[in-house]
Amino acid sequence: MTATPPPYPRTPPAPAATDRRRWWSLVALAGGLSMIVLDGTIVGVALPAIIADLHLDLTDAQWINSMYAVVFAALLLTSGRLGDRLGRRRLFLTGVTLFALASVAAGLAGTATALIAGRALQGVGGAMVLPATLSTVNATFRGPERATAFGIWGAVMAGMAAVGPLLGGWLTTQVTWRWIFFVNVPVAVLVVSLGVWAVVETREPDRRPGADVDGLLTSAIGFGLVVFGLIEGSSAGWWRPTRAFSVGPWTWSADAPLSIAASALIAGSVFVMLFIVWERHRAGNGRSALLDVGLFRIAPFAWGNVTAMAVAVGEFALVFVLPLVLVNAMGLSIMQAGVVLSGMAAGAFLAGASARHVAARLGAPQVVLWGLALEVSGTAGCAVLVAASASPWWVGAALVWYGVGLGLASAQLTSTVLADVPARLSGAASATQSTVRQVGAALGSALAGAMLAARVDEAVSQRLSAIPQLPDSVAAALVKGTGDSGGGMISALRAQGVHGRLGDVGPQVVSALSEGFAQAGAAAIWVACACLALGLVGAVQVVRASRRTAC
């Protein structure tokens, strides 16, 4: 069979490096990666405590969960290019330092605005770190060592994302939720100290003329507006405004023909399309481009990015919804919820450690395919099992199954996507893949929050209507309070028992609210399952594309 030549020449194997410090550099890079990946999921399990402490509504909670990923996604492509030009080691160490400072600011926050701002600054630091780690691994290791290094990188990526809820639950319960941010400081000190000694500076400067400022602006505006629209749609209205929206002295009127969310989604989509057209134009003229669209002519890279985005959407949708359901609907403590969610970590670490050996027999694309199949079935199991009266341990068992799939897929997806990318484009390619993952993470939280908010009103209202002694005005207030608080009101009413303002009917109301909120949570988890199923379709295409490339 005659193979079609790839649009870029394959990177020839380089002689193995003799400096043993390269493995210590991998430790430093993995430490920095662990810190920023952990922060993407550690917040979810602490959200109920943060909501109660800072008196947040559901939209604030979504922004706290999503702002990190929004800023992360908006700046990743730029950071990948900066690392190529200025030096990846320099960008890595700067990013870790900035991330630690932002973590201190987030931990000290006393308002929703301050915490969201701290999360945004963390996103800037994280955007510097992630592409620098991946492109440094790609540039430092060759031959069989590269496969090992990528396997470790992927296992850390999957495992730390899964262990975040357990650590978050433990810190929130034993100390305070603020320590989910403060814990980054000592880790950052160790990473920077080791990185200064062990990580070797690498760069692949782009000799094409010009700085792609327009690409930076259109991508940042486009991705930011799309995620903003998804987050605000449930509270501001998906098409027609349901309320006025204000930022400082500026107000979007409730009488406007379109809601702020719909307008943001439309404008964001236009900016994303402009970004793609602009990048093709610059590349065609031989000028420096933020996104090398030619990379998408490499079929495994193109389909692998579709899969990576779908996996990220599903993972972060699940991680956003499950802690709220476990704590508020099922009545677990935050620590107990962290233990249940640690099933993901157990499965991911177990599978991630063995994924390389499985890939040696089946091939990395096949491992990704089987991993996605396990993720889809595990998420479906969670959606079926989630209920106010269900055993949380059955949910934990489904999460172990999901975690095994996550570990298999994530550990091998990166190496599969970058397998045919030449080293000179490794920074751009790794930044592109990382951007896709982070856009998916932001979309995951936004989609899950939107579905949760959309379903809460109907599910809770239906169950409260079965309590005849509850006045309609009180029922309406309970429905609104449950949605606005992300279910936090349920925990407060549960603690009051019959001694609250609802009196003897209090436990019956709590039962109705819990069942309704769990039903809404299950609907949001089905959204995560559907996204993972889309990723499974992408994984099938990755396998086919890899076979054609190998022929």
C-alpha positions as CSV (number, residue, x, y, z in Angstrom):
1,M,0.0,0.0,0.0
2,T,1.4,3.4,-1.0
3,A,1.3,6.0,1.7
4,T,0.4,9.7,1.1
5,P,3.4,11.8,2.2
6,P,2.6,13.8,5.3
7,P,2.5,17.6,4.9
8,Y,5.5,17.9,7.2
9,P,8.5,15.6,7.2
10,R,8.7,13.2,10.1
11,T,11.2,14.2,12.8
12,P,14.2,12.0,12.5
13,P,15.3,10.2,15.7
14,A,18.0,12.2,17.5
15,P,20.8,10.6,19.5
16,A,19.8,9.9,23.1
17,A,20.9,12.6,25.5
18,T,23.6,11.6,27.9
19,D,22.8,14.1,30.7
20,R,20.9,12.2,33.4
21,R,19.5,15.5,34.5
22,R,16.9,15.2,31.8
23,W,14.9,12.7,34.0
24,W,15.1,15.2,36.9
25,S,13.9,17.8,34.5
26,L,10.9,15.6,33.8
27,V,10.2,15.5,37.5
28,A,10.3,19.3,37.6
29,L,8.0,19.5,34.6
30,A,5.6,16.9,36.0
31,G,5.5,18.9,39.3
32,G,4.6,22.1,37.5
33,L,2.0,20.2,35.4
34,S,0.6,18.6,38.5
35,M,0.1,22.0,40.1
36,I,-1.9,23.6,37.3
37,V,-3.9,20.4,36.4
38,L,-4.8,19.9,40.0
39,D,-6.1,23.4,40.3
40,G,-8.5,22.8,37.4
41,T,-10.4,20.1,39.5
42,I,-9.6,20.8,43.1
43,V,-12.0,23.7,43.3
44,G,-15.1,21.7,42.4
45,V,-15.4,19.7,45.6
46,A,-14.9,22.9,47.7
47,L,-17.5,24.9,45.8
48,P,-20.3,24.2,48.4
49,A,-18.1,25.6,51.2
50,I,-17.0,28.6,49.0
51,I,-20.6,29.3,48.1
52,A,-21.7,29.3,51.8
53,D,-18.7,31.3,53.0
54,L,-18.8,34.0,50.3
55,H,-22.6,34.0,49.8
56,L,-22.3,33.2,46.1
57,D,-25.0,32.3,43.5
58,L,-24.7,29.6,40.9
59,T,-23.4,32.0,38.2
60,D,-20.6,33.1,40.5
61,A,-19.8,29.5,41.2
62,Q,-19.6,28.7,37.5
63,W,-17.3,31.7,37.0
64,I,-15.0,30.6,39.8
65,N,-14.8,27.1,38.2
66,S,-14.6,28.4,34.6
67,M,-12.6,31.6,34.7
68,Y,-9.3,29.7,35.2
69,A,-10.0,27.6,32.1
70,V,-11.3,30.6,30.0
71,V,-8.1,32.7,30.5
72,F,-6.0,29.5,30.2
73,A,-7.5,28.7,26.9
74,A,-7.3,32.3,25.6
75,L,-3.6,32.6,26.2
76,L,-2.3,29.1,25.5
77,L,-1.5,29.6,21.8
78,T,0.3,32.9,22.5
79,S,2.3,31.2,25.3
80,G,3.3,28.3,23.1
81,R,4.7,30.8,20.6
82,L,6.4,32.8,23.2
83,G,8.1,29.7,24.6
84,D,9.3,28.8,21.1
85,R,10.8,32.3,20.6
86,L,12.0,33.3,24.1
87,G,12.8,29.9,25.6
88,R,10.5,27.2,27.1
89,R,12.4,26.9,30.4
90,R,12.2,30.6,31.0
91,L,8.5,30.6,30.3
92,F,8.0,27.6,32.5
93,L,9.7,29.1,35.6
94,T,8.0,32.4,35.1
95,G,4.6,30.7,34.8
96,V,5.1,28.6,38.0
97,T,6.1,31.7,39.9
98,L,3.1,33.8,38.7
99,F,0.8,30.8,39.4
100,A,2.0,30.7,43.0
101,L,1.5,34.4,43.5
102,A,-2.0,34.2,42.0
103,S,-2.8,31.3,44.3
104,V,-2.0,33.4,47.4
105,A,-4.3,36.1,46.0
106,A,-7.1,33.6,45.5
107,G,-6.7,32.1,49.0
108,L,-6.9,35.5,50.6
109,A,-10.0,36.6,48.6
110,G,-13.0,37.8,50.6
111,T,-15.5,38.4,47.8
112,A,-16.6,36.6,44.6
113,T,-15.0,39.3,42.4
114,A,-11.6,39.0,44.2
115,L,-11.7,35.2,43.9
116,I,-12.6,35.3,40.2
117,A,-9.8,37.7,39.6
118,G,-7.3,35.4,41.4
119,R,-8.5,32.5,39.3
120,A,-8.0,34.6,36.1
121,L,-4.4,35.4,37.2
122,Q,-3.9,31.7,37.9
123,G,-5.0,31.0,34.3
124,V,-2.3,33.4,33.0
125,G,0.4,31.4,34.9
126,G,-1.1,28.1,33.9
127,A,-1.1,29.1,30.3
128,M,2.7,29.7,30.5
129,V,3.4,26.4,32.2
130,L,1.4,23.8,30.2
131,P,2.7,24.2,26.6
132,A,6.2,24.7,28.0
133,T,6.1,21.3,29.7
134,L,4.8,19.5,26.7
135,S,7.1,21.1,24.1
136,T,10.1,20.7,26.4
137,V,9.4,16.9,26.8
138,N,9.0,16.7,23.0
139,A,12.3,18.5,22.4
140,T,14.3,16.8,25.1
141,F,13.5,13.1,24.6
142,R,13.9,10.9,21.6
143,G,13.2,7.4,20.5
144,P,11.8,4.9,23.1
145,E,12.6,7.5,25.9
146,R,10.1,9.9,24.3
147,A,7.3,7.3,24.5
148,T,8.2,6.8,28.2
149,A,8.3,10.5,28.9
150,F,5.0,11.1,27.1
151,G,3.4,8.2,29.1
152,I,4.5,9.8,32.4
153,W,3.3,13.2,31.2
154,G,-0.1,11.7,30.2
155,A,-0.4,9.7,33.5
156,V,0.3,12.9,35.5
157,M,-2.3,14.8,33.5
158,A,-5.0,12.3,34.0
159,G,-4.1,11.3,37.6
160,M,-3.8,14.8,39.1
161,A,-7.0,15.9,37.4
162,A,-8.7,13.0,39.2
163,V,-7.0,13.3,42.6
164,G,-8.0,17.0,42.8
165,P,-11.4,16.3,44.4
166,L,-9.9,14.1,47.1
167,L,-7.3,16.6,48.1
168,G,-9.8,19.5,47.9
169,G,-12.2,17.6,50.1
170,W,-9.5,16.8,52.7
171,L,-8.2,20.4,52.8
172,T,-11.6,22.0,53.0
173,T,-12.7,19.6,55.8
174,Q,-9.5,19.6,57.8
175,V,-8.4,23.2,57.4
176,T,-10.4,25.6,55.2
177,W,-11.2,25.9,51.5
178,R,-8.5,28.6,51.2
179,W,-5.8,26.0,51.5
180,I,-6.8,24.5,48.1
181,F,-4.9,27.6,46.8
182,F,-2.2,28.0,49.5
183,V,-1.0,24.5,49.0
184,N,0.4,25.6,45.6
185,V,3.0,27.8,47.2
186,P,5.4,25.1,48.7
187,V,4.9,23.0,45.5
188,A,5.9,26.0,43.4
189,V,9.1,26.6,45.5
190,L,10.2,23.0,45.0
191,V,9.4,23.0,41.2
192,V,11.3,26.3,40.6
193,S,14.3,25.1,42.6
194,L,14.5,21.8,40.7
195,G,13.7,23.4,37.4
196,V,16.5,26.0,37.7
197,W,19.0,23.2,38.1
198,A,17.6,20.4,35.8
199,V,15.5,21.8,33.0
200,V,17.6,22.7,29.9
201,E,16.6,25.7,27.8
202,T,15.1,24.9,24.4
203,R,13.6,27.1,21.7
204,E,12.5,26.9,18.1
205,P,12.3,30.6,17.0
206,D,9.9,31.4,14.2
207,R,11.9,33.2,11.6
208,R,8.8,34.3,9.7
209,P,8.2,38.0,10.0
210,G,5.6,39.8,12.1
211,A,3.9,39.2,15.5
212,D,0.3,37.9,15.2
213,V,-1.4,40.4,17.5
214,D,-4.6,40.2,15.6
215,G,-4.7,36.4,16.0
216,L,-4.2,36.8,19.8
217,L,-7.0,39.3,20.1
218,T,-9.5,37.4,17.9
219,S,-8.9,34.1,19.6
220,A,-9.0,35.5,23.1
221,I,-12.2,37.5,22.4
222,G,-13.9,34.6,20.6
223,F,-13.2,31.9,23.1
224,G,-14.0,34.2,26.0
225,L,-17.3,35.3,24.6
226,V,-18.5,31.8,23.8
227,V,-17.8,30.6,27.3
228,F,-19.3,33.7,28.8
229,G,-22.5,33.2,26.9
230,L,-22.8,29.6,28.0
231,I,-22.3,30.5,31.6
232,E,-24.7,33.5,31.7
233,G,-27.4,31.9,29.5
234,S,-29.2,30.1,32.4
235,S,-29.5,33.3,34.5
236,A,-29.7,36.1,31.8
237,G,-31.8,34.2,29.3
238,W,-30.8,32.1,26.3
239,W,-32.5,34.2,23.7
240,R,-34.7,36.9,25.3
241,P,-33.4,38.7,28.4
242,T,-34.9,37.4,31.7
243,R,-33.2,40.1,33.7
244,A,-30.9,43.1,33.3
245,F,-27.2,42.4,33.3
246,S,-24.8,45.0,34.8
247,V,-21.0,45.4,34.9
248,G,-20.0,48.5,36.8
249,P,-21.9,51.5,35.3
250,W,-22.8,49.6,32.1
251,T,-26.2,47.8,31.9
252,W,-27.7,45.4,29.3
253,S,-31.4,46.1,29.5
254,A,-34.0,43.5,30.3
255,D,-36.0,45.0,27.3
256,A,-33.2,44.4,24.8
257,P,-34.3,42.3,21.8
258,L,-31.5,39.7,22.5
259,S,-30.1,38.5,25.8
260,I,-26.5,39.2,26.7
261,A,-25.8,35.5,26.5
262,A,-27.2,35.1,23.0
263,S,-25.3,38.1,21.8
264,A,-22.1,36.9,23.4
265,L,-22.5,33.4,21.7
266,I,-23.1,34.9,18.3
267,A,-20.3,37.5,18.6
268,G,-17.9,34.8,20.0
269,S,-18.6,32.4,17.1
270,V,-17.9,35.2,14.6
271,F,-14.6,36.0,16.3
272,V,-13.5,32.4,16.3
273,M,-14.3,32.1,12.6
274,L,-12.4,35.3,12.0
275,F,-9.4,33.9,13.9
276,I,-9.3,30.8,11.7
277,V,-9.6,32.8,8.5
278,W,-6.9,35.2,9.6
279,E,-4.5,32.4,10.6
280,R,-4.9,30.8,7.2
281,H,-4.3,34.2,5.5
282,R,-1.0,34.8,7.5
283,A,0.3,31.4,7.0
284,G,-0.4,31.6,3.2
285,N,1.6,34.9,3.1
286,G,4.6,33.3,4.9
287,R,4.1,35.4,8.0
288,S,4.2,34.3,11.6
289,A,0.9,32.8,12.7
290,L,-0.4,32.0,16.2
291,L,-2.1,28.8,14.9
292,D,-0.4,26.8,12.1
293,V,-3.5,25.6,10.3
294,G,-1.3,23.3,8.2
295,L,-1.0,21.1,11.3
296,F,-4.6,20.0,10.8
297,R,-3.6,18.4,7.5
298,I,-2.0,15.7,9.7
299,A,-5.1,13.5,10.2
300,P,-4.2,12.0,13.6
301,F,-3.5,15.5,14.9
302,A,-6.8,16.9,13.6
303,W,-9.0,14.0,14.9
304,G,-7.0,13.7,18.1
305,N,-7.8,17.3,18.9
306,V,-11.5,16.7,18.4
307,T,-11.2,13.8,20.8
308,A,-9.2,15.8,23.3
309,M,-11.8,18.6,23.4
310,A,-14.7,16.2,23.8
311,V,-12.9,14.3,26.6
312,A,-12.2,17.6,28.4
313,V,-15.8,18.8,28.1
314,G,-17.1,15.5,29.5
315,E,-14.5,15.3,32.3
316,F,-15.0,18.9,33.6
317,A,-18.8,18.7,33.3
318,L,-18.7,15.6,35.5
319,V,-16.3,17.1,38.0
320,F,-18.4,20.3,38.2
321,V,-21.8,18.6,38.8
322,L,-20.9,15.6,41.0
323,P,-19.6,17.4,44.1
324,L,-22.8,19.6,44.2
325,V,-25.0,16.5,43.9
326,L,-23.0,14.4,46.4
327,V,-22.9,17.1,49.1
328,N,-26.3,18.9,48.6
329,A,-28.6,16.2,47.3
330,M,-27.1,13.1,48.8
331,G,-26.1,14.7,52.1
332,L,-22.4,13.7,52.2
333,S,-19.8,15.8,53.9
334,I,-17.2,17.4,51.7
335,M,-14.6,14.9,52.8
336,Q,-17.0,12.0,52.1
337,A,-17.6,13.5,48.6
338,G,-13.9,13.7,48.1
339,V,-13.5,10.0,49.0
340,V,-16.2,9.0,46.5
341,L,-14.6,11.2,43.8
342,S,-11.2,9.7,44.5
343,G,-12.5,6.6,42.6
344,M,-11.5,8.6,39.5
345,A,-8.0,9.0,40.8
346,A,-7.6,5.3,41.7
347,G,-8.7,4.2,38.3
348,A,-6.7,6.8,36.5
349,F,-3.4,6.1,38.3
350,L,-3.9,2.3,37.9
351,A,-4.6,2.6,34.2
352,G,-2.1,5.4,33.5
353,A,0.8,3.4,34.9
354,S,0.0,0.4,32.7
355,A,-1.1,2.3,29.6
356,R,2.4,2.3,28.1
357,H,2.6,-1.5,28.3
358,V,-0.9,-1.9,26.9
359,A,0.0,0.5,24.1
360,A,3.1,-1.5,23.3
361,R,0.9,-4.5,22.4
362,L,-2.2,-2.8,20.9
363,G,-0.8,0.6,19.8
364,A,-1.5,4.0,21.3
365,P,-4.6,4.8,19.1
366,Q,-6.3,1.6,20.2
367,V,-5.7,2.3,23.8
368,V,-7.3,5.7,23.4
369,L,-10.3,4.1,21.8
370,W,-10.8,1.5,24.6
371,G,-10.2,4.2,27.2
372,L,-13.0,6.4,25.7
373,A,-15.3,3.4,25.6
374,L,-14.8,2.9,29.3
375,E,-15.2,6.6,30.0
376,V,-18.6,6.7,28.2
377,S,-19.9,3.6,30.1
378,G,-18.6,4.9,33.4
379,T,-20.3,8.3,33.0
380,A,-23.5,6.6,31.9
381,G,-23.4,4.5,35.1
382,C,-23.0,7.7,37.2
383,A,-26.0,9.3,35.5
384,V,-28.1,6.2,36.2
385,L,-27.0,5.8,39.8
386,V,-27.2,9.5,40.9
387,A,-30.2,9.9,43.1
388,A,-30.9,11.4,46.5
389,S,-31.4,8.0,48.1
390,A,-28.7,6.1,46.1
391,S,-25.6,4.6,47.7
392,P,-22.7,6.9,47.1
393,W,-20.4,3.9,47.0
394,W,-22.1,2.6,43.8
395,V,-21.4,6.1,42.3
396,G,-17.8,5.7,43.5
397,A,-17.5,2.3,41.7
398,A,-18.8,3.8,38.5
399,L,-16.1,6.5,38.9
400,V,-13.4,3.9,39.2
401,W,-14.5,2.5,35.9
402,Y,-14.5,5.9,34.4
403,G,-11.1,6.7,35.9
404,V,-9.6,3.6,34.3
405,G,-10.8,4.8,30.9
406,L,-9.5,8.3,31.7
407,G,-6.1,7.0,32.5
408,L,-5.8,4.9,29.4
409,A,-7.1,7.6,27.0
410,S,-5.2,10.6,28.5
411,A,-1.9,8.8,28.9
412,Q,-1.8,7.9,25.2
413,L,-3.8,10.6,23.5
414,T,-1.0,13.2,23.7
415,S,1.6,11.0,22.1
416,T,-0.8,9.9,19.4
417,V,-1.8,13.4,18.5
418,L,1.9,14.6,18.3
419,A,3.4,11.5,16.8
420,D,3.6,12.9,13.3
421,V,4.4,16.5,14.2
422,P,8.0,17.6,13.5
423,A,10.0,18.9,16.4
424,R,10.3,22.4,14.9
425,L,6.5,22.7,15.3
426,S,6.2,21.0,18.7
427,G,5.6,24.2,20.6
428,A,2.8,25.3,18.3
429,A,1.3,21.8,18.2
430,S,1.4,21.2,21.9
431,A,0.0,24.7,22.6
432,T,-2.8,24.0,20.1
433,Q,-3.7,20.7,21.8
434,S,-3.5,22.3,25.2
435,T,-5.8,25.1,24.0
436,V,-8.3,22.6,22.8
437,R,-8.3,20.8,26.1
438,Q,-8.7,24.1,28.1
439,V,-11.5,25.4,25.8
440,G,-13.1,22.0,26.5
441,A,-12.7,22.4,30.2
442,A,-14.3,25.8,30.2
443,L,-17.2,24.5,28.0
444,G,-17.6,21.5,30.2
445,S,-18.3,23.6,33.4
446,A,-20.4,26.0,31.4
447,L,-22.6,23.3,29.7
448,A,-23.0,21.3,32.9
449,G,-24.0,24.5,34.9
450,A,-26.4,25.5,32.1
451,M,-28.1,22.1,32.1
452,L,-28.2,22.0,35.9
453,A,-29.9,25.4,36.1
454,A,-32.3,24.6,33.3
455,R,-33.5,21.3,34.9
456,V,-33.5,22.4,38.6
457,D,-36.6,24.6,38.3
458,E,-38.8,22.0,36.6
459,A,-37.6,19.0,38.7
460,V,-37.8,20.8,42.1
461,S,-41.1,22.5,41.3
462,Q,-42.7,19.2,40.4
463,R,-41.7,17.6,43.7
464,L,-42.7,20.6,45.8
465,S,-46.1,20.6,44.2
466,A,-46.8,17.3,45.9
467,I,-46.6,18.9,49.4
468,P,-50.1,20.5,49.8
469,Q,-49.4,22.4,53.0
470,L,-46.6,24.4,51.3
471,P,-47.8,27.8,50.1
472,D,-47.1,28.6,46.4
473,S,-45.0,31.7,47.3
474,V,-42.8,29.7,49.6
475,A,-42.4,26.9,47.0
476,A,-41.4,29.5,44.4
477,A,-38.8,31.0,46.8
478,L,-37.4,27.5,47.5
479,V,-37.1,26.7,43.8
480,K,-35.2,30.0,43.1
481,G,-33.0,29.6,46.1
482,T,-32.0,26.1,45.2
483,G,-31.1,27.1,41.7
484,D,-29.2,30.3,42.7
485,S,-27.2,28.5,45.4
486,G,-26.3,25.5,43.4
487,G,-28.2,23.3,45.8
488,G,-26.5,24.9,48.9
489,M,-29.9,25.8,50.4
490,I,-30.7,22.1,50.7
491,S,-27.7,21.5,53.1
492,A,-28.7,24.5,55.2
493,L,-32.4,23.3,55.5
494,R,-31.2,19.7,56.2
495,A,-29.2,21.0,59.1
496,Q,-32.2,22.9,60.5
497,G,-34.5,19.8,60.5
498,V,-37.9,20.6,62.1
499,H,-36.5,23.6,63.9
500,G,-36.2,25.9,60.9
501,R,-38.8,28.3,59.5
502,L,-40.5,25.5,57.6
503,G,-41.4,23.7,60.9
504,D,-42.6,20.1,60.7
505,V,-42.7,20.1,56.9
506,G,-39.0,20.9,56.7
507,P,-37.7,17.2,56.3
508,Q,-40.3,16.6,53.6
509,V,-39.3,19.7,51.8
510,V,-35.6,18.7,52.0
511,S,-36.4,15.3,50.6
512,A,-38.3,16.9,47.6
513,L,-35.5,19.4,47.0
514,S,-32.8,16.7,47.2
515,E,-34.7,14.4,44.7
516,G,-35.2,17.3,42.3
517,F,-31.7,18.5,42.5
518,A,-30.3,15.0,42.0
519,Q,-32.5,14.6,38.9
520,A,-31.2,17.8,37.5
521,G,-27.7,16.7,38.2
522,A,-28.3,13.4,36.4
523,A,-29.4,15.4,33.3
524,A,-26.1,17.4,33.4
525,I,-24.1,14.1,33.7
526,W,-25.9,12.8,30.6
527,V,-24.6,15.9,28.8
528,A,-21.1,14.9,29.9
529,C,-21.8,11.3,28.6
530,A,-22.9,12.6,25.2
531,C,-19.7,14.7,24.9
532,L,-17.6,11.7,25.7
533,A,-19.5,9.7,23.1
534,L,-18.5,12.3,20.6
535,G,-15.0,11.8,21.7
536,L,-15.3,8.1,21.1
537,V,-16.3,8.8,17.5
538,G,-13.2,11.0,17.2
539,A,-11.1,8.2,18.6
540,V,-12.4,5.8,15.9
541,Q,-11.2,8.3,13.3
542,V,-7.8,8.6,15.1
543,V,-7.3,4.9,14.8
544,R,-8.2,5.0,11.1
545,A,-6.0,7.9,10.4
546,S,-3.1,6.3,12.2
547,R,-3.4,3.2,10.2
548,R,-3.4,5.1,7.0
549,T,-0.3,7.1,8.1
550,A,1.5,3.9,9.1
551,C,0.9,2.2,5.7
